[in-house]
């Protein structure tokens, strides 16, 4: 349902972002920039072992240096979960502020504070710890065997203690229809196993927290976070503080990619240390510490799909195992969303999902860009390409007859969140993308030879715009905002919504300006904290503009009514006759009556008069929960070049299409497309966190120690990258807008591996497809089908197995 009739004065306009000048001049305040009078610096003593018990810890030497020290004996012992955006039944509590039984390398044992970072580091090194090393569990398959030690004996869930058996943190089974019947009705049944890696978030900003104890017994906290209110709630719970005494400041965020949806582990440690020292304390994590703290959920997936002769999808079965690491941050909703994403990609009459999360002595997995959607879409879209080839049906034809679209029931982020799709540009995305990439001209792999081979692949997908639905689901999902008109006609927007760097708050300013009919430059996004804002769950799940912006629009609608009523009183007309319009030639929007020139005022004049006559401030606070989470659709077409001898795979062309409803920030939206493709290509080709087999140490401990990422030189040039939008009208979104961000990464891995297959005839079902992993199979293909070119020189020797 394309929309071509929109006329806006702010929404959709390309203008400088509100925070742009502060960022490029270095004046934006990030958590590492915060410095307070009398502030001390903290350091965390972290376990060098993946699995151990602390037999003895002696802090006396550090204390003799004048440092303040805390250990696991000095902090609250109640177990908690860092992520608190779910309902209680979906939150598994197995973590503490500090621990005497570390379950990963880098887990906090103790912490010190001193006047300088150098003194804190010396004090840290003076702490003497005796460990009892325990056997590490690094493989999820071994973790569930009888020979594996138990990593957690119990956890706490919804106030009740539950036993953990076989290191299985969580299990989840979801079914629709009768899958056995469905497969019996299918003419063809396809089965394949897939594996995805443990990508590190690699956000630009490392985690930092500053905490200042207050005279009233409370605390003020400056953390790296995507959600000031959930940090506040968890700190109040851990330290038994009333929320009225916990204030969390919203700062500029240097990226997160999901790693700060939960309260970062350094935050409660910093608070505990500041309370012990009774002075402000700051802890900043190193990159190595950060890499041991979080990653994307890795998965092994067995997928089975049954189809008819003419390509109708009938039944699907997915079995998932995910390595949750040492703490179960959110595996229960993760498994739910994988089932939901599968059910919302295609129309399965019969569907069965089974999944489990397994504890290991690795970094805890958590949400990262797409939260289960990149994994699901890679698996399903790879299978769709296989089915299309086997049935000799064009992949786009197969997709178009089976996808979940307008009028269909959409699961959103799991089985408890269902709504009906109201806007859909899927087929327009396919049509335009296919034309731009030259889809009809691509050739099958058997027609290609030589050392360097090119292929074209595609994949489609979506992401949800938040986690809302007609009935409440497993995730809390609502936002709040205050909008007020100042006495000069300018506007303040007060919201706890966080901007990760993609322009979410600038979009919110446009939405308010559009609703009030004021110039965009007159709308200010105010600095905020948890005390002066109403609750906002978090900027996650591609909900920023759709849900956070909707709360701002709702508050602006209320203020607009007040503005119209006041203007009608001053102009002596009926409120229905009052119109609002930005005044391009003045410093404020105007209110006027059509056809009566003398009936006109600026919004500033209305506001000042209301003040002078004691009518009150035109302001409103609104909380808003969206009753849908509409799919933001994506389609990506990719051309790759594969070196059959070295295994090097290069993306040489890309077409990136999205249906995100009304596009609020056009240039920034295109930036999201390119950024999502970049991270998706890294996920497909290179990024992973691997561990040594016995020590539990990461093989890569920082950007300078072999955590490899793509650069601009590894991506198609701007001339070889096309991006476009199909603008639909989403009736539940602010001015027709829906989400965008995470939709831009979800199809990428499958589009690339499908292109590799089209180039080489080799199907890769495990990502990342690094040259080291790919070279053996590609060389074998080259040897089996000798090229009829001059590139037939003797192949270099194969690497040994251990290489």
C-alpha positions in Angstrom: 0.0 0.0 0.0 2.1 2.8 -1.3 1.6 6.3 0.0 2.2 9.3 -2.3 -0.1 11.9 -0.9 1.8 13.1 2.2 2.5 16.7 2.7 4.5 17.7 5.7 6.6 20.7 6.7 9.0 19.0 9.1 8.6 15.2 8.8 10.5 13.9 5.9 12.7 17.0 5.5 16.5 16.8 5.5 17.7 19.2 8.1 20.7 19.2 10.5 20.1 16.9 13.4 19.6 18.5 16.8 22.7 16.9 18.4 24.9 17.2 15.4 26.8 20.4 16.4 27.5 19.1 19.9 28.9 15.9 18.6 31.1 17.2 15.9 32.5 19.9 18.2 33.2 17.5 21.0 30.7 19.2 23.4 28.3 16.2 23.7 28.6 14.6 27.1 29.1 10.8 27.1 29.5 8.8 30.3 33.3 8.8 30.1 33.2 12.6 30.0 31.5 13.0 33.4 33.8 14.4 36.1 32.6 15.5 39.5 34.2 17.4 42.3 35.9 15.0 44.8 35.4 12.1 42.4 37.5 9.0 43.0 38.3 6.4 40.3 37.4 2.7 40.6 38.8 -0.5 39.2 37.3 -4.0 39.2 39.2 -7.1 40.2 38.1 -9.7 37.6 38.6 -13.4 37.6 41.4 -14.8 35.4 39.6 -18.1 35.3 36.4 -19.1 33.5 35.2 -21.2 36.4 36.5 -21.0 40.0 35.8 -20.6 43.6 37.3 -17.8 45.7 38.9 -19.6 48.7 40.4 -16.4 50.3 40.7 -12.8 49.4 42.9 -10.3 51.3 42.5 -6.6 50.6 44.6 -5.3 53.5 47.6 -4.2 51.3 45.3 -2.2 49.1 43.6 -0.6 52.0 47.0 0.4 53.5 47.6 2.4 50.3 44.5 4.4 51.2 42.1 2.7 48.7 38.5 1.8 49.5 37.9 -1.9 48.8 34.8 -4.0 48.5 34.4 -7.7 47.9 31.4 -10.0 47.4 31.0 -10.0 51.2 30.3 -6.2 51.2 27.5 -6.1 48.6 23.9 -7.3 48.5 23.7 -11.0 47.8 20.2 -11.2 46.3 20.2 -12.5 42.8 19.0 -10.3 40.0 18.8 -10.1 36.2 20.4 -7.1 34.4 17.5 -6.9 31.9 14.2 -5.8 33.4 12.1 -5.0 30.5 10.1 -8.2 30.6 7.3 -9.3 32.8 8.5 -11.1 36.0 7.7 -14.6 34.8 10.1 -14.1 31.9 13.0 -12.8 34.0 15.5 -15.5 35.2 17.7 -14.2 38.1 21.1 -15.7 38.5 23.5 -12.8 38.9 25.0 -10.8 41.8 26.9 -7.5 42.1 30.2 -9.3 42.9 30.7 -13.1 43.3 32.9 -15.6 45.0 32.2 -18.1 42.3 33.2 -16.6 38.9 31.7 -18.3 35.9 33.6 -16.5 33.2 36.9 -14.8 32.7 36.4 -11.2 33.7 33.6 -11.6 36.2 33.9 -9.2 39.1 35.3 -10.5 42.4 36.2 -7.2 44.2 36.5 -3.5 43.4 38.7 -0.6 44.6 38.5 3.2 44.6 41.3 5.7 44.9 42.0 9.3 44.1 43.5 8.6 40.7 43.2 5.7 38.2 46.9 5.0 38.7 46.5 4.6 42.4 43.4 2.5 41.9 45.3 0.2 39.5 48.1 -0.3 42.0 45.7 -1.0 44.8 43.9 -3.5 42.6 47.2 -5.4 41.9 47.8 -5.5 45.7 44.7 -7.6 46.4 45.7 -11.2 47.1 43.2 -13.9 46.0 43.4 -17.6 46.4 41.3 -19.5 43.8 40.1 -23.1 43.6 40.0 -23.6 39.8 37.1 -25.6 38.6 36.7 -27.4 35.2 35.4 -25.0 32.6 32.4 -25.8 30.5 32.9 -24.2 27.1 30.8 -26.4 24.7 27.0 -26.3 25.0 26.7 -30.0 23.9 29.1 -31.1 26.6 27.3 -28.8 29.1 24.2 -30.9 28.9 26.0 -34.2 29.4 26.3 -36.2 32.6 30.0 -35.4 32.8 29.6 -31.6 32.9 29.8 -29.8 36.3 26.7 -27.8 37.2 27.3 -24.1 36.6 24.1 -22.9 38.4 22.2 -25.1 40.9 19.2 -22.8 41.2 17.9 -19.5 39.9 15.1 -17.2 41.0 12.1 -16.6 38.8 9.1 -14.5 39.8 10.1 -14.7 43.5 10.4 -18.5 43.5 13.6 -20.6 43.5 13.9 -23.1 40.7 16.4 -25.9 40.2 18.6 -26.0 37.1 19.3 -29.5 35.6 21.9 -30.4 32.9 22.9 -26.8 32.7 19.8 -26.0 30.7 19.0 -22.5 31.5 15.6 -22.4 29.8 13.5 -24.5 27.4 10.6 -23.4 25.2 8.2 -25.2 22.9 5.7 -23.5 20.7 3.4 -25.1 18.1 0.5 -24.2 15.7 -1.6 -26.8 14.0 -0.3 -30.3 13.5 3.2 -30.4 12.1 3.2 -34.2 11.5 0.0 -33.8 9.5 1.5 -30.9 7.6 4.6 -32.8 6.6 2.6 -35.7 5.5 0.6 -33.4 3.2 3.7 -31.9 1.7 5.0 -33.0 -1.6 8.6 -32.1 -0.7 10.3 -31.8 2.7 13.6 -30.0 3.0 15.9 -30.3 6.0 19.1 -28.6 6.9 21.3 -27.7 9.9 22.7 -24.2 10.4 25.1 -22.5 12.8 25.6 -18.8 13.6 28.4 -17.1 15.5 29.0 -15.0 18.7 29.3 -11.5 17.3 30.6 -8.9 19.7 28.6 -5.6 19.7 31.6 -3.5 19.0 29.9 -0.3 20.0 32.2 2.8 19.9 31.6 3.7 23.6 32.9 1.4 26.3 30.8 1.1 29.4 31.2 3.7 32.1 29.3 4.6 35.2 29.7 7.5 37.6 27.8 7.4 40.9 27.4 10.2 43.5 25.9 9.4 47.0 23.5 12.2 48.0 22.9 13.8 51.4 19.4 12.3 51.6 20.7 8.8 51.4 20.0 8.5 47.7 22.3 8.3 44.6 22.7 10.1 41.3 24.0 7.9 38.5 25.5 8.7 35.1 25.7 5.4 33.2 26.1 4.1 29.7 22.6 2.9 29.0 19.7 2.6 26.6 17.1 3.0 29.4 17.5 5.3 32.4 14.3 4.1 34.1 15.1 0.4 34.1 18.6 1.2 35.5 16.8 3.2 38.2 14.4 0.4 38.9 17.1 -2.3 39.2 19.4 -0.1 41.4 16.5 0.6 43.7 15.8 -3.1 43.9 19.4 -4.2 44.5 20.3 -1.5 47.1 16.8 -1.3 48.7 16.4 2.4 47.9 13.1 4.1 47.2 13.0 5.2 43.5 12.5 8.8 44.7 16.1 8.6 45.9 17.6 7.1 42.7 18.2 9.5 39.9 19.7 8.3 36.6 20.9 10.8 34.0 20.4 10.4 30.3 23.7 11.1 28.5 24.7 11.0 24.9 25.2 7.4 23.9 28.1 6.3 21.8 26.2 3.3 20.2 25.0 0.2 21.9 23.5 -2.3 19.4 21.5 -3.8 22.3 24.4 -4.2 24.7 23.0 -1.6 27.1 19.3 -2.6 27.1 20.2 -4.4 30.4 21.9 -2.5 33.2 25.6 -3.0 32.5 27.4 -5.1 35.1 29.8 -2.2 35.9 26.9 0.0 37.1 25.9 -1.8 40.4 29.6 -2.3 41.1 30.2 1.4 40.8 27.2 2.2 43.0 28.3 -0.3 45.7 31.8 1.2 45.7 30.5 4.8 45.9 28.2 4.0 48.8 31.2 2.3 50.6 33.5 5.3 49.9 30.7 7.8 50.6 32.0 9.9 47.7 31.6 10.0 43.9 33.2 7.1 42.1 33.8 6.5 38.4 34.6 3.2 36.7 35.3 2.9 33.0 35.7 -0.5 31.4 38.5 -1.3 29.0 37.7 -2.8 25.6 38.9 -6.2 26.8 36.7 -6.0 29.8 33.8 -5.1 27.6 34.4 -8.0 25.2 34.2 -10.4 28.0 30.8 -8.9 29.1 28.4 -9.5 26.2 27.9 -10.9 22.7 25.1 -11.9 20.2 23.3 -15.2 20.9 25.1 -17.9 18.9 22.7 -20.6 17.6 22.7 -24.1 16.1 19.4 -24.6 14.2 17.8 -27.6 12.6 15.2 -26.5 10.1 12.6 -28.5 8.3 10.1 -27.1 5.8 7.4 -28.9 3.8 6.0 -27.5 0.5 3.7 -28.5 -2.3 4.8 -29.1 -5.9 3.8 -25.5 -6.8 5.7 -23.9 -3.9 3.0 -23.4 -1.3 4.6 -23.6 2.2 2.7 -26.0 4.4 4.7 -26.9 7.5 7.8 -25.8 9.3 9.8 -27.2 12.2 12.7 -25.4 13.9 14.9 -26.7 16.7 17.3 -24.2 18.3 20.1 -24.5 20.8 21.7 -21.3 22.0 24.7 -20.9 24.3 23.6 -18.3 26.8 27.0 -18.0 28.5 27.4 -17.8 32.2 24.2 -15.8 32.9 20.8 -16.1 31.4 20.0 -12.5 30.6 17.1 -13.0 28.3 17.1 -16.5 26.7 13.4 -17.1 27.4 12.2 -14.1 25.2 15.0 -14.8 22.7 13.6 -18.3 22.0 10.1 -16.8 21.8 11.1 -14.2 19.2 12.9 -16.7 17.1 9.6 -18.7 16.9 7.7 -15.5 16.2 10.0 -14.3 13.5 9.8 -17.6 11.7 6.0 -17.5 11.9 5.9 -13.9 10.6 8.2 -14.5 7.7 6.0 -17.0 5.9 2.5 -18.5 6.2 2.9 -21.9 7.9 -0.3 -23.7 8.4 1.5 -26.0 10.7 4.5 -24.9 12.8 6.5 -26.4 15.6 9.4 -24.7 17.5 11.5 -26.2 20.2 14.4 -24.4 21.8 16.8 -24.4 24.7 19.4 -22.1 26.2 22.5 -23.7 27.7 24.9 -22.3 30.4 28.6 -22.3 29.6 31.6 -20.4 31.1 31.6 -17.7 28.4 30.5 -14.1 28.1 26.7 -13.8 28.7 24.8 -13.5 25.4 22.2 -10.7 25.2 20.2 -8.7 22.7 22.1 -7.4 19.6 20.7 -5.7 16.5 17.6 -7.8 15.6 17.5 -10.0 18.8 17.0 -13.4 17.1 15.9 -12.0 13.8 19.3 -12.2 12.0 19.7 -15.8 13.1 16.1 -16.7 12.1 16.2 -14.8 8.8 19.6 -16.3 7.8 18.3 -19.8 8.4 14.9 -19.4 6.8 15.9 -17.3 3.8 18.8 -19.7 3.0 16.3 -22.5 3.0 13.9 -20.6 0.8 16.7 -20.2 -1.8 17.3 -24.0 -1.6 13.6 -24.7 -2.1 13.3 -22.3 -5.1 16.2 -24.0 -6.8 15.0 -27.5 -6.2 11.5 -26.7 -7.4 12.8 -24.6 -10.3 10.8 -21.6 -9.2 12.2 -18.1 -9.1 13.0 -17.2 -5.5 11.0 -13.9 -5.7 8.0 -15.8 -7.0 8.2 -18.3 -4.2 8.5 -15.5 -1.6 5.6 -13.5 -3.1 3.2 -16.3 -2.8 4.0 -17.2 0.8 5.1 -14.1 2.7 3.1 -12.7 5.7 1.8 -9.3 4.5 -1.1 -6.9 4.6 -4.2 -8.4 6.2 -2.3 -11.4 7.7 -1.7 -12.1 11.4 1.7 -11.1 12.5 3.4 -12.6 15.6 5.6 -9.7 16.3 8.2 -10.7 18.9 6.8 -14.0 19.9 3.6 -15.9 20.4 2.1 -13.6 22.9 2.3 -10.5 20.6 0.0 -10.8 17.7 -1.6 -8.1 15.5 -2.8 -7.7 11.9 -0.5 -6.2 9.3 -1.9 -2.8 8.1 0.8 -1.6 5.8 3.0 -3.6 3.4 5.4 -2.7 0.6 7.0 -6.1 0.1 6.3 -6.7 -3.5 7.2 -3.2 -4.5 10.6 -3.8 -2.7 11.1 -7.0 -4.7 10.2 -5.4 -8.0 12.4 -2.3 -7.6 15.3 -4.2 -6.0 15.3 -6.9 -8.7 15.4 -4.3 -11.5 18.3 -2.4 -9.8 20.4 -5.5 -9.3 19.7 -7.1 -12.7 18.0 -10.1 -11.1 16.6 -11.4 -14.4 20.1 -11.5 -16.0 21.8 -13.6 -13.3 23.1 -16.9 -14.4 23.2 -20.2 -12.4 26.4 -21.4 -10.7 27.0 -24.3 -13.2 27.6 -21.7 -15.9 30.5 -20.1 -14.1 34.1 -21.0 -14.1 37.5 -19.6 -13.4 39.2 -18.5 -10.2 37.1 -15.4 -9.6 33.3 -15.9 -9.8 30.5 -13.5 -9.3 27.0 -14.2 -8.1 23.8 -12.4 -7.1 21.7 -13.4 -4.1 18.8 -11.9 -2.2 16.9 -12.2 1.0 14.0 -10.4 2.5 12.9 -9.9 6.1 11.5 -7.4 8.5 11.8 -6.2 12.0 9.0 -5.3 14.4 8.3 -1.7 15.4 8.5 -2.3 19.1 6.9 -5.1 21.1 3.3 -3.8 21.4 0.1 -5.6 20.6 -3.6 -5.6 21.3 -2.9 -7.6 24.5 0.1 -7.2 26.7 2.9 -9.6 25.9 6.1 -10.8 27.6 7.8 -7.4 27.2 6.9 -4.1 28.9 6.3 -1.7 26.1 5.2 1.9 26.6 6.8 5.4 26.4 6.0 8.7 28.0 6.6 12.3 27.0 6.0 15.8 28.1 5.5 18.7 25.7 5.1 22.3 26.8 4.9 25.6 25.0 7.2 28.2 26.5 6.1 31.8 27.0 7.9 32.9 23.8 6.3 30.2 21.6 9.2 27.8 21.6 8.6 24.2 22.6 10.3 21.8 25.1 10.0 18.1 24.7 10.9 16.1 27.8 11.3 12.4 27.3 13.5 9.6 28.6 13.8 8.1 25.1 17.4 7.4 24.3 19.1 8.1 21.0 21.7 5.5 20.0 23.2 7.9 17.4 20.7 7.3 14.6 18.7 10.5 15.1 15.7 9.2 17.1 15.4 12.3 19.2 15.7 14.5 16.1 12.8 12.5 14.6 10.8 13.1 17.8 11.4 16.9 17.4 10.1 16.7 13.9 7.0 14.9 15.0 6.2 17.5 17.6 6.9 20.3 15.2 4.5 18.8 12.7 1.7 18.3 15.2 1.9 21.8 16.7 2.5 23.5 13.4 5.7 25.3 14.6 9.0 25.7 12.9 11.3 22.8 13.7 14.0 25.1 15.0 11.6 26.1 17.8 11.4 22.6 19.2 14.0 21.7 21.8 14.7 18.2 23.1 15.4 18.8 26.8 18.2 17.2 28.8 16.5 14.6 31.1 16.9 12.1 33.9 14.7 9.6 35.6 13.3 12.0 38.1 11.9 14.6 35.7 10.5 12.1 33.1 7.8 9.5 33.2 8.7 5.9 32.3 10.1 4.8 29.0 10.9 1.2 28.7 14.1 1.5 26.5 15.1 2.3 23.0 15.2 -1.2 21.6 13.2 -3.4 19.2 13.2 -0.7 16.5 10.6 1.2 18.6 12.2 4.6 18.9 10.3 6.6 16.3 7.2 4.4 16.2 6.6 4.1 20.0 8.7 6.9 21.5 7.6 9.3 18.8 4.0 8.3 19.2 4.1 9.3 22.9 5.5 12.7 21.9 2.8 13.1 19.3 0.1 12.2 21.8 1.4 14.8 24.2 1.7 17.3 21.4 -1.9 16.6 20.4 -3.1 17.5 23.9 -1.0 20.7 23.8 -2.4 21.5 20.4 -5.9 21.4 21.8 -4.9 23.8 24.6 -3.3 26.1 22.0 -6.3 26.1 19.8 -8.7 26.8 22.7 -6.5 29.7 23.9 -6.2 31.1 20.4 -9.9 30.9 19.8 -10.6 32.9 23.0 -8.1 35.5 21.9 -9.4 35.7 18.3 -13.0 35.4 19.4 -13.8 32.5 17.0 -14.9 29.0 17.3 -12.0 26.6 18.0 -12.8 24.6 14.9 -12.0 27.7 12.8 -8.4 28.0 14.1 -5.6 26.7 11.9 -1.9 26.3 12.7 1.0 26.8 10.4 4.7 27.4 10.7 5.6 31.0 9.9 8.6 30.8 7.6 9.2 34.5 7.9 9.0 34.8 11.6 10.3 33.2 14.8 7.2 31.2 15.7 4.3 29.3 14.2 1.1 31.2 13.6 -2.6 30.6 14.4 -5.0 32.1 12.0 -8.5 31.9 10.6 -8.8 31.2 6.9 -10.0 34.2 4.9 -9.9 36.7 7.7 -6.5 38.3 7.7 -7.0 40.3 10.9 -7.7 37.0 12.8 -4.0 36.0 13.2 -1.4 35.7 16.0 1.9 34.0 16.5 2.1 31.1 18.9 4.4 33.1 21.0 1.8 35.8 21.3 -0.8 33.2 22.4 1.6 31.8 25.0 2.6 35.2 26.4 -1.0 36.3 26.7 -2.0 33.1 28.4 0.8 33.7 30.9 -0.2 37.3 31.5 -3.9 36.4 32.0 -3.0 33.5 34.3 -4.5 30.9 32.0 -1.6 28.5 32.8 1.2 26.9 30.8 0.1 24.9 27.7 1.7 21.5 28.6 0.8 17.8 28.7 2.4 14.6 29.9 1.2 11.4 28.2 2.1 7.7 28.5 1.4 5.7 25.4 1.4 2.0 24.6 1.1 1.1 20.9 -1.4 -1.7 20.2 0.7 -3.1 17.3 4.3 -3.6 16.3 4.0 -3.4 12.6 6.7 -5.1 10.4 9.2 -2.8 8.9 10.0 -4.8 5.7 13.4 -5.1 4.1 14.7 -6.6 0.9 18.4 -6.8 0.0 20.1 -7.9 -3.2 23.8 -8.5 -3.1 26.5 -9.2 -5.7 29.6 -11.0 -4.5 33.0 -12.0 -6.0 34.6 -15.1 -4.7 38.2 -16.1 -5.1 38.0 -19.9 -5.4 41.7 -20.3 -4.5 42.0 -18.1 -1.3 38.4 -18.2 -0.1 38.2 -14.4 -0.1 34.7 -13.2 -0.5 34.0 -9.6 -1.5 30.7 -7.8 -1.7 30.9 -5.8 -4.9 27.4 -4.5 -5.2 24.3 -4.1 -3.1 20.7 -2.9 -3.4 19.0 -2.1 -0.1 15.3 -1.5 0.1 13.0 -0.8 3.0 9.4 -0.2 3.8 9.3 1.8 7.0 6.2 3.8 6.4 6.7 7.5 6.4 10.5 8.3 6.4 11.0 11.0 9.0 14.8 11.6 8.6 15.6 10.7 5.0 19.4 11.0 5.0 19.7 9.4 8.5 17.4 6.6 7.3 19.7 5.9 4.4 22.6 5.9 6.8 20.7 3.2 8.8 20.4 1.1 5.6 24.2 1.3 5.0 25.1 0.7 8.6 22.8 -2.3 8.9 24.2 -3.8 5.8 27.8 -3.2 7.1 27.1 -5.1 10.4 25.2 -7.8 8.6 28.0 -8.3 6.1 30.4 -8.6 9.1 28.1 -11.1 10.7 28.1 -13.2 7.5 31.8 -13.0 6.6 34.2 -12.2 9.4 33.0 -11.3 12.9 33.1 -13.8 15.7 34.3 -14.3 19.3 36.1 -17.6 19.7 37.5 -19.1 22.8 40.6 -21.2 23.4 39.6 -24.8 24.0 40.8 -25.1 27.6 41.5 -21.7 29.2 38.2 -20.0 28.6 40.1 -17.0 27.3 38.9 -15.2 24.2 41.2 -15.6 21.2 40.5 -11.9 20.4 40.5 -9.5 23.3 40.2 -6.2 21.5 40.2 -4.4 18.2 44.0 -4.5 18.1 44.2 -8.2 19.1 42.4 -10.0 16.2 38.7 -9.1 16.6 38.4 -8.6 12.9 35.8 -6.3 11.4 35.1 -5.1 7.9 36.2 -1.7 6.8 34.9 0.6 4.1 37.4 -1.0 1.7 35.6 -4.3 2.1 32.2 -3.0 1.1 30.7 -1.9 -2.2 31.5 1.7 -3.1 28.7 4.3 -3.0 28.4 4.0 -6.7 27.8 0.3 -6.4 25.3 0.6 -3.6 21.7 1.6 -4.3 19.3 2.3 -1.4 15.6 3.1 -1.7 12.4 3.3 0.3 8.9 2.2 -0.5 6.8 4.6 1.6 3.6 3.1 2.9 1.1 4.5 5.3 1.2 2.8 8.7 -2.1 3.8 10.4 -0.9 3.1 13.9 2.4 5.1 13.6 3.1 8.8 14.1 2.3 10.4 10.7 2.4 7.0 9.1 5.9 6.0 10.3 7.1 2.7 11.5 10.5 1.2 12.5 13.6 0.9 10.4 17.0 0.3 12.2 17.1 -3.5 12.9 15.3 -4.4 9.7 18.4 -3.2 7.8 20.6 -6.0 9.2 18.3 -9.0 9.3 18.4 -10.1 5.6 22.0 -9.4 5.0 23.7 -12.7 5.9 21.3 -14.8 3.9 21.5 -12.5 0.9 25.3 -12.8 0.9 25.4 -16.6 1.4 22.8 -17.0 -1.3 25.0 -14.9 -3.6 28.0 -17.0 -2.7 26.0 -20.1 -3.8 25.0 -18.4 -7.0 28.6 -17.7 -7.7 30.1 -21.0 -6.8 27.5 -23.7 -6.3 28.7 -24.1 -2.7 26.1 -23.7 0.0 27.4 -22.4 3.3 25.1 -23.0 6.3 27.5 -21.8 9.0 28.4 -18.2 9.5 30.7 -16.3 9.5 32.0 -17.7 6.1 35.6 -16.7 6.7 38.3 -17.4 4.1 39.8 -20.0 6.4 36.5 -21.8 6.6 35.6 -21.4 3.0 38.8 -22.2 1.2 38.7 -26.0 1.4 35.2 -26.4 0.0 35.8 -23.7 -2.7 39.1 -25.3 -3.8 37.4 -28.7 -4.0 34.8 -27.2 -6.3 37.5 -25.6 -8.4 39.3 -28.9 -8.7 36.2 -30.8 -9.5 35.3 -28.4 -12.3 38.6 -27.2 -13.9 38.3 -23.7 -15.3 38.7 -23.2 -19.0 40.9 -20.1 -18.5 44.5 -19.2 -17.9 43.9 -19.3 -14.1 44.7 -23.0 -13.9 48.1 -22.7 -12.2 48.9 -25.3 -9.6 46.9 -24.7 -6.4 48.9 -23.7 -3.3 49.0 -26.4 -0.6 46.0 -26.9 1.6 46.3 -25.7 5.2 46.6 -28.3 7.9 43.6 -29.2 9.9 44.9 -27.3 13.0 45.3 -24.1 10.9 
